[in-house]
Amino acid sequence: MLTAKSLFQEIIDDDESFQLFCSIAASGETQGGWENGRIAALVAPGMRELAPKITRHGADEDKHGRIFQALLRKRGLEPVPVPPETDYTMLLERRGIGLAHEKLRGDRPLTDRDVIVYLAHSRVTEQRAADQMDMLVTYFGDHPELGKAIHMIDNDEANHLAYCHEELLRLARAGHGRLIQTTLRESALVEIQVYRDVSLAVMGHMGRILKWPKAKGAVLAAGIHGMYAYERAAGWHKMISLRMPERLDALGGPAVPAPAF
């Protein structure tokens, strides 16, 4: 029976598909680390108190990139180039979601609006990341090769999501509620499209590597389109709601190292 667990099991059992999976994950996390580092360096003067938390956010994502690279090394594998159609971060930027890399490569301070856009975009993408990691913990939390890494990343993603909720609620109380809600909605509607396209591209590459029959590929594609239809109709609302998290000041300290990796 075709399930999410059996699908991921196939991917991690084969060296070539595992190599592509970890390379895509490492690239996205490393890119996120760079983005957060630049945002922390350029953060709006009126929001300097956020800089340490943004720095922590970036440090965590850099760590995740190193973890995925370490998982490759444990198997004697090297990272492979990431196919452009699977580059979630860059595809979002091309659709105008988040802060443009051209702006982040400059030296002009960001505005308050820029920082709010960053937080709203992060709230949407961190929801996706947290949901994915929750699923992996459920299926592979006790996996001898992946379990420890999955739990560590899952905990960090929960912290990142809590941080976004808390800071956006604080900024909403300060009078930025309309901008926050507008940006969250725009980000969510684009994100679900990009996620659908990236999922189809990744499954296409995995299918060629693992030599899946056409019927299996068609079932997976139908499932991805079905999930998009659900998210387009109602599921995206989960990505834009705001509530005070149980983990307060989740990014208030230094990044937790990953000595095992």
N, C-alpha and C positions, 0 to 999 in steps of 0.2 A: 504493500500500500504506500502511495506517495504522500509523505508528510513533510513538514518543515524539518523535523529531526532527521528523517532518513535522507533528505536532500543535503543538509549540511554534513551529515556523516559521510556521504559520498565525496563531497568536496574536500573534507579534511583528510580522508583516507588516501587520496591520490596526491602525489607530490606536486605535479604540475598545476592542478587546480588549487591546491593549498598555497602554492607559490603565488599565483595570481591573486587569490583572496587576500593574503597577508600584505602583498605589495600595494593593492588598492587601499586597504585599511591604513597601512603605514603612511602612505602618501597623503591621504586626507587628514590624518591626525597631525602630521608634520606641518601641513599647510595651515591648519587651524592654529597651531602653536605660533607660527610666524605672524599670522594675522593678529592674534591677541597681543603678541609682543609689541607690534607696531602701534596698535590701538593704545596700549598702556603708555607708550612713549609719547604719543601725540594727544592724549586725552584732554578734553576741554578744560581750560583753567578752572571753571566753576565746579568741576567734577573730579578734582584731583584725588579726593578721598577714595575713589573707585580704583585708582591705578594699581594698588597692591593686589586687589582681587582679580583684576583683569590679567595681571602678571601671573598670578597663581593659576588662572584658567589656562593661559598659554603654556605654562610649565607642565601642567597635567597632560595637555594634549601632546606636547613634545615627548613626554614619558610614554604615552600610549604608542606613539610612532616607534620608539625604541623597543617597546615590548614586542610589537609585531615583527620588527626586524630580528629580534632575538629568537622568536619562535621559528623564523626561517633558518637562522644559523644552527639551531638545535638539530635541524634535519639536514644540515649541510647544503642549504639552498641559498641563493642570492636573490635580492629583489629584481623584479622584471619591470620593464616600462609599463606604465598604466595607460591603457587605451583611452584616448580622449573622450570617447562616448561614455566611459565609466567614471569620469572625474566629476563627482558630485559637487565638490566645492567650486570648481571653475565654472561648471554649468550654471550654478546658482548665480555666480557673479555676472556671467554674461546675460542673465535674465534680469539683472538690476537688483538682486536681492543682497542685502548687506552693504558693506562699504567697499567701494571700488579699490582695487589694488593700486591703481595709479595714484589715488589719494594717499594710500598708506605708505607708498614709497617716497612720498614727499616729506617736507619738514614743516608744513603749516599745521598749527594746532587744529584739532578737531573742534567742532561746535557741540553745544549741548544736544542739538538735534541728531548729529552724527552718533553720539554715544547712545541715545535712545534707540536709534535705528539698529545699532550693533546689538543692544540687549534684546530687542524684540526679535530680531533675526535669530539670535542665539536661543531664545526661548523656544522657537519653533524647531530648529535643528536639534537642540538638545533633547526635546521630547522624542524625536525619532531615534536618536542615539540611545536614550534611556530605555525605550521600549524594545529596541533590538537587543540590548545587553540583558534585559530581564529575560527575554526569550532564550538567549544563549545560556544564561545561568540555569534556567529550568532544564534545558536539555543536556548541557555539557558542563555544569558546575562541578561535577565530580570527575571529569575527564583527567586522566593522569598527565597528559601533555598540555592541555589548555585550561584546566579548571582554575588554577591559581591566577593566571593572567585575566581570565574572564571576570572573576570576582573582584579583582583590583580595579579593572576598568569600569565595571558596573557601579562600584561604590563612588568612583570619581564622577561618573555621569549623573548619578543621583545628586551629588553635591552641586554640579554645574546647573542642573535644572532648578534646584532649590534657590540658588543664588539669583538666577534670572527672575524667578517669581518674586522674591523678596525685594530686589532692587527696582523692578518695574512697578510693583505696588507702591513703593516709597515715592517714585517719580510721579505716579498717577496722583497721589495725594498732594504732590507739589504743584499740580496744575497741568500735567502733560498727558492726561488720560485720553483725550481725543487722538493725539498723535500716536500714542501707544496702540490703541485699538485699531486704528487705520493701518499702521505698519504691520501689526500682527496678522491682520486679515490678508493683506497683500502678500506677505511672506508665506503664509500657510498655503494659499491657493497656488502660488508658483511652486513651492516646495513639493507638493504632492504630485505635480506634473513632472518635475525633474526626477523625483524619486521613482516614479513609474518608468520613465525613459531609461534611467540608470539601471534599474532592476532588470528590464528587458535586455539591455546590453550585456550586463554581467551574466545573466542566465544564458544568453546566446554564446558567449565565450566559454562558459562552463560546459555547455552542451557539446560544443565542438571538441573540447579537451577530453571529456568523459564519454564521447560518442553516444550521446543519448539518441534514441529513436525519434523520428519526427513527431510521433504521437505524444511522446512525453514532453517534448518542447512546446507543443501546442497546448497541452494541459497547463503547463507552467505559465505560459503567456496569458492564457485565459484567466488564470488565477490572479496574475498581476493586474490585468485590466479590471477584473472584478473588484479587487481591493481599491484601485483608483476610483472606480465608480462609487463605491461606498464612501471613500474619503471626500470625493467631490460633492456628494449629496449631503453628508452629515459629519463624517469623521473628522474633518478639519477643525471643527469647533473645539475638539480636545486640545488642539495646538494653540489656541488663542485665549483660553480661560486662564484667569489668574487667581491664585489662592495663597494665603500665607502658609509657607511650608513648615513641616515639623523640624527640619534642620535649619535653624537660624544661623546667620553668619557662617554659612557652609564653606566659604572660601576665605575666611578671616585669618587663617594661619598660613604657614609655609607649605609648599607642595610636599606631599608624602612620597618619599623615594621608593623605588622598586629594586631593592638590593638583589633579589633573586634573578633579575633579568639583566 
